[in-house]
Amino acid sequence: MNSTTQQAVAVLGSTGSIGVSTLDVIARHPDSYRAWALAANTSVEAMRDQCLTHQPEYAVMMCPDAAEQLRAVLPAELGTTVLQGEEGLHKIATDPAVDAVMAAVVGAAGLPSTLAAARAGKRVLLANKESLVMAGHLLMEAVRDSGALLLPIDSEHNAIFQCLPVDRAGRPGRAGVSKVLLTASGGPFRTWTPAQMAAATPEQACAHPNWDMGRKISVDSATLMNKGLELIEACWLFDLPAPQVEVVVHPQSIVHSMVQYDDGSVLAQLGNPDMRTPIAYGLAWPQRIDAGVAPLDLISQGRLDFEAPDEGRFPCLRLARESVMAGGTAAAICNAANEVAVAAFLDGHVGFGDIPAIIERTLADTPVVEPDSLAVVESADAQARACAALLVENRNS
Ligand SMILES: NC(=O)c1ccc[n+]([C@@H]2O[C@H](COP(=O)([O-])OP(=O)(O)OC[C@H]3O[C@@H](n4cnc5c(N)ncnc54)[C@H](OP(=O)(O)O)[C@@H]3O)[C@@H](O)[C@H]2O)c1
């Protein structure tokens, strides 16, 4: 093992879908990468197994009880120190020994550690799109000020990143770009009627046709809020106004997104729907490494279809677009209301059709202010959560 060229990676959200795929890619390249620290919320058993396999310096459990349980089951000779809570996450996101941080905590909970990694000037592999949606201004400012490298892991943004022009220093630019085309699978309800969607169960919403993902993002894909959050993410990442980000439904999820140029050219990135491709790209950029992904066979794929999104059946896409255009804390409010509504749907407290209604009402009832600091964003998030929780309660009573 050549420890001088080995990159130390902190995997935040290691027990989740993106975290597991990240550890798979890291394990394929032991000379180049090491899982230096892992973090999760409550999944003690999965974390124990990951620690035994990857032998990290640190394992962080957000929940203090889970941290206690992990300390009890990890053999002392492993040498892994168990930390807990936001302090633990901050430590591994910013430690001088860490080269790259995989930001793959789900939801708003990922914001403080993602921001901390950016402020510490790390190579930030951004899966946690909610960070940019809530605090795009603060995160992009942190990246600029610290010289951090922000690499998008969402497959669509990773595709756009790959298709953008680069300047002489290899940095992505926007010269000659007329718009970006964000592809969407359309989710499991793409062809469902409004009546069928109104009666949809959490299991049906989580049964994504092409991607195997965590439950929250799976529901977001079913409502198209995931595409709405990605539209906001694209505006921040690539410094584009919302009208220059067009959503195109592409049911096969083979074209991961495209960039359209002024001269009529459209560049696309294609591949099998497997998150290990963008993860490997983020880890190795500007190099390319094996991701363990099967090569794309276009002949057996046969056809690629494209259609317009139906914002009548999927109002979440419109709500997200309106909130990024409104500016201020509107997108953070939209994100918080969505998290509350999706959790209530997954717990069986509200129906699928209630999700956009709760978001729209929360957006109307929560004041929008300038997102000057993390505290302001967190306060808007808390107000929106309280408003959305009340709406959930009222629907239950
Ligand atoms: N899955 C995909 O294909 C995909 C694609 C693009 C982008 N993303 C984005 O990547 C992020 C992760 O998605 P996922 O599908 O991997 O989610 P997931 O499978 O639900 O995993 C979430 C991870 O976050 C941890 N976590 C949850 N709450 C936490 C908290 N308060 N503090 C610290 N850790 C916490 C979980 O730990 P426990 O196991 O202990 O709960 C788990 O490790 C999301 O922002 C999502 O939008 C995912």
PDBQT file of the ligand as one rigid body, heavy atoms in Angstrom, charges set to zero:
ROOT
HETATM    1  N1  LIG A 401     -29.727   7.118  -3.384  1.00  0.00    +0.000 N 
HETATM    2  C1  LIG A 401     -29.423   7.696  -4.523  1.00  0.00    +0.000 C 
HETATM    3  O1  LIG A 401     -29.330   7.038  -5.567  1.00  0.00    +0.000 OA
HETATM    4  C2  LIG A 401     -29.172   9.187  -4.572  1.00  0.00    +0.000 A 
HETATM    5  C3  LIG A 401     -28.920   9.779  -5.813  1.00  0.00    +0.000 A 
HETATM    6  C4  LIG A 401     -28.627  11.138  -5.839  1.00  0.00    +0.000 A 
HETATM    7  C5  LIG A 401     -28.612  11.889  -4.678  1.00  0.00    +0.000 A 
HETATM    8  N2  LIG A 401     -28.894  11.287  -3.505  1.00  0.00    +0.000 N 
HETATM    9  C6  LIG A 401     -28.887  12.108  -2.288  1.00  0.00    +0.000 C 
HETATM   10  O2  LIG A 401     -27.963  11.541  -1.376  1.00  0.00    +0.000 OA
HETATM   11  C7  LIG A 401     -28.402  11.731  -0.025  1.00  0.00    +0.000 C 
HETATM   12  C8  LIG A 401     -28.495  10.363   0.634  1.00  0.00    +0.000 C 
HETATM   13  O3  LIG A 401     -29.482   9.602  -0.025  1.00  0.00    +0.000 OA
HETATM   14  P1  LIG A 401     -29.640   8.027   0.226  1.00  0.00    +0.000 P 
HETATM   15  O4  LIG A 401     -30.612   7.551  -0.785  1.00  0.00    +0.000 OA
HETATM   16  O5  LIG A 401     -28.274   7.403   0.299  1.00  0.00    +0.000 OA
HETATM   17  O6  LIG A 401     -30.322   8.055   1.665  1.00  0.00    +0.000 OA
HETATM   18  P2  LIG A 401     -30.516   6.827   2.682  1.00  0.00    +0.000 P 
HETATM   19  O7  LIG A 401     -30.312   5.535   1.990  1.00  0.00    +0.000 OA
HETATM   20  O8  LIG A 401     -31.799   7.077   3.378  1.00  0.00    +0.000 OA
HETATM   21  O9  LIG A 401     -29.295   7.017   3.711  1.00  0.00    +0.000 OA
HETATM   22  C9  LIG A 401     -29.197   8.161   4.508  1.00  0.00    +0.000 C 
HETATM   23  C10 LIG A 401     -27.927   8.127   5.309  1.00  0.00    +0.000 C 
HETATM   24  O10 LIG A 401     -27.897   9.290   6.140  1.00  0.00    +0.000 OA
HETATM   25  C11 LIG A 401     -27.783   8.895   7.527  1.00  0.00    +0.000 C 
HETATM   26  N3  LIG A 401     -28.525   9.866   8.330  1.00  0.00    +0.000 N 
HETATM   27  C12 LIG A 401     -29.859  10.068   8.389  1.00  0.00    +0.000 A 
HETATM   28  N4  LIG A 401     -30.146  11.072   9.241  1.00  0.00    +0.000 NA
HETATM   29  C13 LIG A 401     -28.962  11.501   9.745  1.00  0.00    +0.000 A 
HETATM   30  C14 LIG A 401     -28.591  12.496  10.674  1.00  0.00    +0.000 A 
HETATM   31  N5  LIG A 401     -29.494  13.265  11.301  1.00  0.00    +0.000 N 
HETATM   32  N6  LIG A 401     -27.272  12.668  10.953  1.00  0.00    +0.000 NA
HETATM   33  C15 LIG A 401     -26.323  11.893  10.350  1.00  0.00    +0.000 A 
HETATM   34  N7  LIG A 401     -26.631  10.918   9.455  1.00  0.00    +0.000 NA
HETATM   35  C16 LIG A 401     -27.919  10.726   9.168  1.00  0.00    +0.000 A 
HETATM   36  C17 LIG A 401     -28.407   7.514   7.565  1.00  0.00    +0.000 C 
HETATM   37  O11 LIG A 401     -27.987   6.801   8.727  1.00  0.00    +0.000 OA
HETATM   38  P3  LIG A 401     -28.912   5.610   9.355  1.00  0.00    +0.000 P 
HETATM   39  O12 LIG A 401     -28.712   4.423   8.454  1.00  0.00    +0.000 OA
HETATM   40  O13 LIG A 401     -28.348   5.396  10.694  1.00  0.00    +0.000 OA
HETATM   41  O14 LIG A 401     -30.328   6.116   9.343  1.00  0.00    +0.000 OA
HETATM   42  C18 LIG A 401     -27.831   6.939   6.263  1.00  0.00    +0.000 C 
HETATM   43  O15 LIG A 401     -26.496   6.579   6.435  1.00  0.00    +0.000 OA
HETATM   44  C19 LIG A 401     -29.758  12.455  -0.134  1.00  0.00    +0.000 C 
HETATM   45  O16 LIG A 401     -29.551  13.821   0.025  1.00  0.00    +0.000 OA
HETATM   46  C20 LIG A 401     -30.220  12.161  -1.554  1.00  0.00    +0.000 C 
HETATM   47  O17 LIG A 401     -31.051  13.174  -2.084  1.00  0.00    +0.000 OA
HETATM   48  C21 LIG A 401     -29.164   9.960  -3.423  1.00  0.00    +0.000 A 
ENDROOT
TORSDOF 0
